[in-house]
Amino acid sequence: MPNQVHLIAFLFGAAAVVTEPAVAATVLVTGANRGIGLEYVKQYAAKGYDVIATARKPSEATELNALAAANAKIKVEALEVTDLAAVDALAAKYKGTAIDVLVNNAGTTGFPEKQRFGSIDYASFDDVMRTNVRGPLKITEAFIDHVAASPTKKVVVVTSSEGSISDVKTNRQPFYRASKSAVNMTMKNVAYGVKDKGVVIVLINPGPVDTDMMKAARGRMPLRTTELAVRELIAVTDKATIETTGTFWNFDGTVYPW
């Protein structure tokens, strides 16, 4: 949350506290039109951040647009994270804007029926990898100077426990699992590549959250609310330091196994 500087002024022999307005911090959230991304927008805006909220089709992002209409600190931008030129264009548009927290949230699970061994749809495999791995890598690369120019200097990747190889005990959604393992490895490398800039890479598993992505699990397993999940994700992000950069965190602040 943006800090405020409190100054002590002595007026007429009595002490008075004067609050000096601080410059608002800025967060950029991808995949902000629904679910976890939308909740990130709500919570960071409530904390006073300027929020750059991206969505593939802003015209269809009804709830996000309503939030932006009610809060001038929220700006909605069109962005397809697999479009490299579009990512560069957005980074150029915000050149000179310091971004305190960059949240790589946009992602896809792919269709389970296209991930079955023996009838694999390789075009679908490529789509999942472009979105979940290349997307966060490109966005982080394009916006790294924006992040490095901020006081906070944090890049978040909303990953998944499904990316934990040591956790695999069944065969399900191999594309999605592979993409989350790959983004973990990719961003772990990036963490060391940008450490000299003071940028902290934060990989976080949000756990089972009640979003459209998890709708098939509704009624079959306990799902956490987006409000609770994002509150915990922000808490983990807040505590991350340059000494812990590249760590794969669980939503409860413990370290998740690779």
C-alpha positions, 0 to 999 in steps of 0.5 A: 500500500502506498506510504504516507509521510507524516511530518510534525509541525509546531504551530503556535507552540503546539505540535500538529501532525501534517500529512504529506500526500504520497505519490500513488503506487502503480500495479499492472494486472493481466487477465483482469476481466474476471476471477483472480485478475478482477479481484486483484484490480478491486483490492489494489484499487481499494488500497489506493493504487493506480491500476492498469488492468488488461483484458483480451476483449475489454468490450466484453469485460462488463464488471471490469469496465464498471469498476473503471467507470466508478474509479478514475485510478483504474485504466482498462487496456486491451492486451492479448498476452500472446501478441508480442507486438501488442505487449511491446506497444503497451510497454511503449505507451506507459514508458516513463511510468514506474510499475511497483507490482506487475501481476502476470495473471492471464492464463489458460488450462486448455481443453482436457479432451485435447490433452489425452495421450494417444489423441493429443492436439498439438496446436492446443499444446502450443496455445497453452504454452504461448499463453502460460509461459511465453506470455509472462516471460514477454510481459516481464521483459517488456516492462522490466524497466518500468518495474525497476524504476519503482520503489517496490520492484516486484513481478508476480506470476500466478502459477499453480501447484499443478506445476510441482513435479514432485506433486504429480501422482495422476495423469491429468491436464499434462499441457497445463501442468507442463506450462506451469512447471515451465513458467516456474523454471523460466521465471526462476532464471529471470529472477537471477537475470534481473536481481542486479536491478533489485527486482523481486520475482514472486511465484505464487500458487493461489490454491483451489479458487472458485473461478470459471477455470475451476468450475468443473470442481465446484461441489467436488472439492472445497474452493476458496473465494477470490477475495480470500485468495487475492488477499493472501497472494498480496500478503505473500507478495508484500513479504517477498524480498530480493533475498527470496526472489524466485521462490515458489510460494504457496498462498499461505506463505510457505514454500511450495515444492518444485 
